[in-house]
């Protein structure tokens, strides 16, 4: 296998997993260190991000 193929597979598989782990760690860190008002804002932001993500996924599947 050439280096190009290895790097391409790394970007496709390893990078999204690393970003997901970092996002989960960051959200849990901010969740434990925030006030009740901050927790509501985090929950609202995550809900909006989830809705946008699901809508975008559905749009891209049917497009």
Secondary structure, 3 states (H helix, E strand, C coil): CCHHHHHHHHHHHHHHHHHHHHHHHHHHHHHHCCCHHHHHHHHHHHHHHHHHHHHHHHHHHHC
